[in-house]
Amino acid sequence: MARGVIVGKFYPPHKGHHYLINTGIKNCDELTVIVCAKKEQSMPGELRADWIREIHPKAKVILADDNIPEDQDKETYSKAWADYTIELLGFVPDIAFTSEGYGERWTKYMGCKHFLVDIKRETIPCSGTMIRDNPLKYLDYLEKQVRNYFLNKLNQT
């Protein structure tokens, strides 16, 4: 049985994230999605984790504090995230799915395979930053729950 993992902020979750998660679901028997949150983020981590649970009921979702200090070199940072991931999971995954450059380093330190998915964002050309900067422009990249969140926030201003 292949156990996979995805880690991310999902800030907010969008179609690119769903493409990544669906790729994971199709390529392993059990997928865990780790939603990383910081207190200062404007969109609560629990809300993002709930959206992932609702949109991807086949995935197990864990909410984690994003407390790894970023002021370290890439190797040390990737090793810290690998150790933290294994601690959160309680096991070493067989495969990790990413759309990021850190994927090879992170998976090397976990001792698992890396499955790179659409790193150039050619299949789904969006990012969380793009959406946070201009939610109205990218509403089509959001599932209804997330789209409604942004529309409600915009209507309150």
Rosetta silent file (secondary structure, phi, psi, omega in degrees, C-alpha in Angstrom):
SEQUENCE: MARGVIVGKFYPPHKGHHYLINTGIKNCDELTVIVCAKKEQSMPGELRADWIREIHPKAKVILADDNIPEDQDKETYSKAWADYTIELLGFVPDIAFTSEGYGERWTKYMGCKHFLVDIKRETIPCSGTMIRDNPLKYLDYLEKQVRNYFLNKLNQT
SCORE:     score description
SCORE:     0.000 S_00000001
   1 L     0.000  120.943 -179.610    0.000    0.000    0.000 S_00000001
   2 L   -87.982  126.664  178.006    1.538    3.299   -1.112 S_00000001
   3 E  -109.671  127.166 -177.331    1.106    6.208    1.298 S_00000001
   4 E  -116.384  166.104 -179.780    1.543    9.706   -0.081 S_00000001
   5 E  -144.135  147.613  170.850    1.786   13.230    1.289 S_00000001
   6 E  -132.895  137.486  176.660    1.313   16.784    0.096 S_00000001
   7 E  -124.777  139.582  178.639    2.270   19.817    2.164 S_00000001
   8 E  -175.558  170.070  176.866    1.198   23.379    1.472 S_00000001
   9 L   -83.126  -35.252 -177.700   -0.415   26.569    2.698 S_00000001
  10 L    51.995   53.898 -167.396   -3.437   26.315    0.399 S_00000001
  11 L  -119.257   72.194    1.668   -3.769   30.045    0.950 S_00000001
  12 L   -93.794  168.172  172.842   -6.372   29.832   -0.576 S_00000001
  13 L   -67.716  135.752 -178.317   -6.981   26.398   -2.065 S_00000001
  14 L  -139.460 -179.844 -174.936   -7.458   26.732   -5.826 S_00000001
  15 H   -60.098  -30.278  175.235   -7.733   24.554   -8.923 S_00000001
  16 H   -63.803  -42.649  175.940   -3.956   24.145   -9.115 S_00000001
  17 H   -63.469  -41.279 -179.029   -3.983   22.665   -5.613 S_00000001
  18 H   -65.590  -36.661  176.226   -6.911   20.432   -6.538 S_00000001
  19 H   -62.149  -44.111  177.667   -5.015   19.210   -9.592 S_00000001
  20 H   -62.029  -48.108 -178.753   -2.048   18.363   -7.335 S_00000001
  21 H   -64.729  -44.087  178.380   -4.253   16.605   -4.764 S_00000001
  22 H   -62.273  -35.753  175.524   -6.183   14.673   -7.409 S_00000001
  23 H   -62.487  -43.069  177.525   -2.856   13.561   -8.907 S_00000001
  24 H   -62.218  -45.609 -179.669   -1.850   12.305   -5.469 S_00000001
  25 H   -59.713  -39.701 -178.278   -5.138   10.488   -4.925 S_00000001
  26 H   -72.963  -21.164 -171.817   -4.786    8.742   -8.305 S_00000001
  27 L  -113.921   12.952  172.490   -1.184    7.676   -7.681 S_00000001
  28 L  -152.586  168.137 -177.942   -1.245    6.262   -4.155 S_00000001
  29 L   -83.935  -31.207 -177.086   -3.531    4.248   -1.924 S_00000001
  30 E  -141.172  123.774 -178.845   -3.662    6.720    0.955 S_00000001
  31 E  -118.611  130.963  173.024   -2.990   10.469    0.680 S_00000001
  32 E  -111.527  130.567  176.340   -2.432   12.878    3.544 S_00000001
  33 E  -109.006  122.659  179.169   -2.611   16.612    2.878 S_00000001
  34 E  -102.087  116.167  178.713   -0.863   18.795    5.437 S_00000001
  35 E   -95.562  116.745 -177.250   -2.256   22.336    5.557 S_00000001
  36 E   -95.141  130.923 -176.276    0.348   24.682    7.039 S_00000001
  37 E  -134.351  145.860  172.252   -0.879   27.778    8.832 S_00000001
  38 L  -118.087  145.694 -177.505    0.576   30.802   10.581 S_00000001
  39 L   -58.626  -33.419 -175.281   -1.428   32.885   13.051 S_00000001
  40 L   -79.045   -6.152  178.602   -0.775   36.091   11.124 S_00000001
  41 L   -70.413  140.446 -174.736   -2.347   34.799    7.904 S_00000001
  42 L   -71.892  -21.723  179.776   -5.631   36.525    7.097 S_00000001
  43 L  -109.132  115.945 -174.476   -7.408   33.296    6.176 S_00000001
  44 L   -58.015  140.236  178.702   -7.550   30.830    9.104 S_00000001
  45 H   -59.955  -39.196 -179.300   -5.764   27.527    8.622 S_00000001
  46 H   -62.351  -37.529  177.217   -8.707   25.559   10.005 S_00000001
  47 H   -64.172  -44.115  178.789  -10.968   27.053    7.342 S_00000001
  48 H   -63.830  -41.333  178.212   -8.498   26.079    4.606 S_00000001
  49 H   -64.465  -41.130  178.168   -8.198   22.570    6.043 S_00000001
  50 H   -61.962  -41.507  177.964  -11.997   22.262    6.187 S_00000001
  51 H   -60.916  -43.912  179.791  -12.264   23.278    2.524 S_00000001
  52 H   -62.566  -42.693  178.438   -9.690   20.644    1.536 S_00000001
  53 H   -60.192  -42.939 -178.121  -11.602   18.017    3.559 S_00000001
  54 H   -69.282  -42.863 -176.066  -14.866   18.966    1.871 S_00000001
  55 H   -77.205  -31.559 -177.062  -13.476   19.137   -1.669 S_00000001
  56 L  -126.321   72.024 -176.605  -11.255   16.035   -1.324 S_00000001
  57 L   -64.102  -17.340  179.025  -13.021   13.585    1.004 S_00000001
  58 L   -79.089  -14.497 -179.435  -10.670   10.753   -0.049 S_00000001
  59 L   -95.247  144.854  170.650   -7.665   12.582    1.417 S_00000001
  60 E   -85.590  135.958 -177.504   -6.761   12.707    5.077 S_00000001
  61 E  -120.006  131.054  177.302   -6.142   16.324    6.104 S_00000001
  62 E  -119.688  133.401  172.961   -3.887   17.495    8.934 S_00000001
  63 E   -94.756  129.298 -176.668   -3.634   21.117   10.079 S_00000001
  64 E  -130.576  143.582  172.718   -0.097   22.009   11.146 S_00000001
  65 E   -70.403  128.602  176.966    1.558   25.076   12.622 S_00000001
  66 L   -86.571   78.520 -172.477    3.992   26.500   10.087 S_00000001
  67 L  -113.584   14.511  177.968    6.630   27.129   12.723 S_00000001
  68 L   -79.142  121.386  179.821    9.842   26.100   10.941 S_00000001
  69 L   -58.530  131.069 -177.149   12.161   29.134   10.900 S_00000001
  70 L   -86.136  -10.182 -175.610   12.674   30.303    7.327 S_00000001
  71 L   -87.141   53.112  177.573   15.982   32.068    7.998 S_00000001
  72 L  -140.194  164.942 -178.428   18.154   29.033    7.242 S_00000001
  73 L   -67.106  161.541 -173.667   19.759   27.591    4.150 S_00000001
  74 H   -58.303  -39.631 -179.243   17.616   25.503    1.772 S_00000001
  75 H   -65.210  -47.341 -179.734   19.114   22.170    2.837 S_00000001
  76 H   -63.627  -41.237  179.378   18.580   22.789    6.558 S_00000001
  77 H   -63.861  -45.157  178.707   15.072   24.105    5.922 S_00000001
  78 H   -64.091  -39.615  178.053   14.144   21.084    3.785 S_00000001
  79 H   -63.709  -43.248  179.274   15.559   18.708    6.404 S_00000001
  80 H   -62.085  -42.605  178.655   13.543   20.446    9.132 S_00000001
  81 H   -68.031  -35.775  176.973   10.364   20.153    7.051 S_00000001
  82 H   -62.717  -47.470  178.875   11.096   16.499    6.291 S_00000001
  83 H   -61.381  -43.055 -179.446   11.509   15.735    9.995 S_00000001
  84 H   -65.465  -40.685  179.020    8.359   17.697   10.857 S_00000001
  85 H   -61.127  -46.918  179.359    6.363   15.948    8.126 S_00000001
  86 H   -62.786  -39.381  177.510    7.377   12.515    9.406 S_00000001
  87 H   -62.209  -45.111 -179.897    6.505   13.605   12.954 S_00000001
  88 H   -64.432  -42.523 -178.499    3.042   14.793   11.842 S_00000001
  89 H   -73.244  -37.510 -172.973    2.373   11.641    9.814 S_00000001
  90 L    84.527   10.972  178.083    3.827    9.190   12.293 S_00000001
  91 L  -163.523  165.717  174.064    5.545    7.363    9.421 S_00000001
  92 L   -88.052  122.602  179.223    7.794    7.906    6.419 S_00000001
  93 L   -68.560  159.588  175.740    5.635    8.333    3.324 S_00000001
  94 L   -81.740  -30.410 -174.961    6.326    6.296    0.215 S_00000001
  95 E  -152.355  144.289  175.752    5.817    9.260   -2.095 S_00000001
  96 E  -124.677  139.168 -178.109    5.392   13.019   -1.856 S_00000001
  97 E  -108.891  129.110  177.236    3.675   15.165   -4.454 S_00000001
  98 E  -141.694  163.903  169.380    4.773   18.745   -5.082 S_00000001
  99 L  -124.900   31.863 -172.329    4.629   21.498   -7.653 S_00000001
 100 L  -131.796  155.261  179.318    7.608   23.250   -6.093 S_00000001
 101 L   -65.385  -23.884 -178.949   11.375   23.385   -6.453 S_00000001
 102 L   -74.159  -11.492 -171.385   11.907   22.249   -2.861 S_00000001
 103 H   -54.587  -45.282 -179.009   10.348   18.846   -3.594 S_00000001
 104 H   -62.870  -44.505  179.623   13.549   16.976   -4.419 S_00000001
 105 H   -64.858  -47.191 -177.428   15.357   18.212   -1.287 S_00000001
 106 H   -59.692  -47.342 -178.269   12.368   17.590    0.993 S_00000001
 107 H   -70.178  -32.284  176.493   11.750   14.052   -0.279 S_00000001
 108 H   -58.715  -45.260 -178.676   15.456   13.211   -0.146 S_00000001
 109 H   -73.037  -23.854  174.912   15.468   13.948    3.586 S_00000001
 110 H   -82.245  -21.590 -177.724   12.268   11.970    4.131 S_00000001
 111 L    78.739   37.215  179.809   13.660    9.024    2.182 S_00000001
 112 L  -132.898  173.484  178.378   10.733    8.753   -0.215 S_00000001
 113 E   -75.781  154.839  176.369    9.948    9.193   -3.902 S_00000001
 114 E  -116.361  131.325  177.234    9.118   12.593   -5.374 S_00000001
 115 E  -116.835  105.642 -178.356    6.299   13.073   -7.882 S_00000001
 116 E   -85.244  130.063 -175.294    6.600   16.499   -9.518 S_00000001
 117 L  -123.984  112.932  168.813    3.305   17.924  -10.801 S_00000001
 118 L    47.058   52.548 -177.489    3.061   20.882  -13.214 S_00000001
 119 L   -61.278  -28.207 -179.369    5.869   22.977  -11.688 S_00000001
 120 L   -84.942   -0.077  179.660    5.548   25.554  -14.507 S_00000001
 121 L    57.226   40.169  178.715    1.815   25.990  -13.788 S_00000001
 122 L   -82.659  -34.347 -179.597    0.972   25.271  -17.418 S_00000001
 123 L   -73.729  -47.022  178.288   -2.052   23.075  -16.686 S_00000001
 124 L  -128.023   96.862 -172.722   -3.594   25.430  -14.112 S_00000001
 125 L   -82.929   71.492  175.791   -1.948   28.881  -14.441 S_00000001
 126 L  -152.660  168.936  176.231   -2.610   30.416  -11.031 S_00000001
 127 L  -146.254  162.890  177.004   -1.170   30.711   -7.535 S_00000001
 128 H   -60.377  -38.569  178.779   -2.450   31.617   -4.101 S_00000001
 129 H   -61.785  -45.633  178.584   -0.554   34.907   -4.258 S_00000001
 130 H   -57.839  -43.060 -178.096   -2.243   35.840   -7.540 S_00000001
 131 H   -68.935  -44.446  179.149   -5.645   35.081   -6.030 S_00000001
 132 H   -62.244  -36.194 -179.188   -4.989   36.979   -2.781 S_00000001
 133 H   -72.476  -30.005 -177.288   -3.779   39.983   -4.789 S_00000001
 134 L  -153.326   72.074 -174.186   -6.816   40.043   -7.104 S_00000001
 135 H   -58.521  -37.615 -178.424   -9.539   37.581   -6.082 S_00000001
 136 H   -62.582  -35.858 -179.427  -12.135   38.875   -8.542 S_00000001
 137 H   -66.739  -29.040 -172.469   -9.831   38.246  -11.489 S_00000001
 138 H  -114.563   20.900 -178.790   -9.294   34.602  -10.494 S_00000001
 139 H   -56.221  -32.532 -179.508  -12.723   33.540   -9.195 S_00000001
 140 H   -66.352  -15.103  179.255  -12.910   30.849  -11.883 S_00000001
 141 H   -91.045    4.213 -175.582   -9.931   29.116  -10.252 S_00000001
 142 L  -115.640  142.210  171.456  -11.818   28.687   -6.960 S_00000001
 143 L   -69.554  161.625 -171.637  -14.340   26.116   -5.809 S_00000001
 144 H   -57.041  -38.395 -178.752  -17.679   27.587   -4.730 S_00000001
 145 H   -61.026  -44.861 -176.769  -16.871   27.537   -0.990 S_00000001
 146 H   -73.971  -41.533  177.445  -13.687   29.540   -1.489 S_00000001
 147 H   -58.389  -46.169  179.632  -15.222   31.821   -4.118 S_00000001
 148 H   -61.837  -36.557  176.921  -18.096   32.623   -1.720 S_00000001
 149 H   -58.364  -49.432 -179.187  -15.586   33.448    1.026 S_00000001
 150 H   -67.521  -40.958  179.229  -13.918   36.057   -1.181 S_00000001
 151 H   -63.749  -40.972  176.505  -17.194   37.447   -2.489 S_00000001
 152 H   -62.852  -42.765  178.826  -18.507   37.827    1.074 S_00000001
 153 H   -63.678  -41.855  179.806  -15.300   39.569    2.155 S_00000001
 154 H   -66.453  -35.630  179.400  -15.479   41.929   -0.841 S_00000001
 155 H   -71.345  -22.439  179.755  -19.132   42.711   -0.111 S_00000001
 156 H   -80.978  -14.630 -178.208  -18.235   43.613    3.498 S_00000001
 157 L   -93.718    0.000    0.000  -15.793   46.300    2.414 S_00000001
